[in-house]
């Protein structure tokens, strides 16, 4: 469980760093919020 959490955290950080290079923060936030809503359903 802990390992999975760490792995996800590392992946999320890497995605943020990569995305930050290519996308403006506003767009990134919009996409992240959309993903959160998508996961709820």
Rosetta silent file (secondary structure, phi, psi, omega in degrees, C-alpha in Angstrom):
SEQUENCE: XXXXXXXXXXXXXXXXXXXXXXXXXXXXXXXXXXXXXXXXX
SCORE:     score description
SCORE:     0.000 S_00000001
   1 L     0.000  -50.698 -178.240    0.000    0.000    0.000 S_00000001
   2 H   -62.152  -41.084 -179.412    2.686    2.478    1.039 S_00000001
   3 H   -62.611  -42.290  179.264    4.789    1.653   -2.001 S_00000001
   4 H   -61.620  -43.861  178.900    1.831    2.222   -4.327 S_00000001
   5 H   -60.292  -43.519  179.627    1.162    5.575   -2.665 S_00000001
   6 H   -64.788  -41.951 -179.831    4.778    6.627   -3.062 S_00000001
   7 H   -62.287  -44.398  178.554    4.810    5.526   -6.664 S_00000001
   8 H   -62.874  -41.159 -178.927    1.631    7.496   -7.401 S_00000001
   9 H   -62.888  -44.864  179.229    3.042   10.531   -5.622 S_00000001
  10 H   -62.815  -41.591  178.657    6.242   10.376   -7.665 S_00000001
  11 H   -63.385  -42.283 -179.637    4.213    9.979  -10.850 S_00000001
  12 H   -64.208  -41.694  179.201    2.001   12.930   -9.976 S_00000001
  13 H   -63.984  -43.847  179.387    5.043   15.098   -9.248 S_00000001
  14 H   -62.123  -42.181  178.890    6.678   14.093  -12.524 S_00000001
  15 H   -61.858  -43.462 -179.989    3.469   14.855  -14.413 S_00000001
  16 H   -61.444  -44.655 -178.509    3.232   18.285  -12.776 S_00000001
  17 H   -64.480  -44.094  178.670    6.845   19.066  -13.653 S_00000001
  18 H   -65.167  -49.227 -176.863    6.432   17.910  -17.248 S_00000001
  19 H   -62.842  -36.342 -179.503    3.065   19.563  -17.714 S_00000001
  20 H   -60.390  -27.614  179.664    4.367   22.807  -16.214 S_00000001
  21 H   -74.899  -28.523 -171.382    6.860   23.042  -19.056 S_00000001
  22 H  -109.672  -25.320 -174.295    4.210   22.749  -21.748 S_00000001
  23 L  -121.119  144.349  172.854    0.937   24.051  -20.340 S_00000001
  24 L   -66.358  147.682 -176.794   -0.064   27.273  -18.593 S_00000001
  25 H   -54.848  -36.717 -177.995   -1.037   26.713  -14.925 S_00000001
  26 H   -62.738  -44.234  179.777   -4.660   27.729  -15.498 S_00000001
  27 H   -64.667  -41.820  179.848   -5.112   25.045  -18.148 S_00000001
  28 H   -60.589  -44.836  179.094   -3.352   22.495  -15.966 S_00000001
  29 H   -61.783  -40.430  179.948   -5.641   23.259  -13.029 S_00000001
  30 H   -62.765  -43.490  179.709   -8.683   22.928  -15.260 S_00000001
  31 H   -64.636  -44.120 -179.472   -7.493   19.535  -16.510 S_00000001
  32 H   -63.284  -41.611  177.814   -6.706   18.323  -12.981 S_00000001
  33 H   -63.506  -39.721  178.256  -10.128   19.397  -11.726 S_00000001
  34 H   -62.315  -41.707  179.528  -11.734   17.621  -14.666 S_00000001
  35 H   -64.673  -39.567  178.392   -9.823   14.439  -13.816 S_00000001
  36 H   -61.467  -44.743  178.902  -10.952   14.629  -10.183 S_00000001
  37 H   -63.468  -40.315 -179.024  -14.589   14.930  -11.270 S_00000001
  38 H   -62.823  -40.267 -179.004  -14.105   12.080  -13.719 S_00000001
  39 H   -68.865  -29.883 -179.920  -12.726    9.790  -10.998 S_00000001
  40 H   -64.027  -38.714 -175.201  -15.697   10.480   -8.710 S_00000001
  41 L   -76.785    0.000    0.000  -18.178    9.075  -11.235 S_00000001
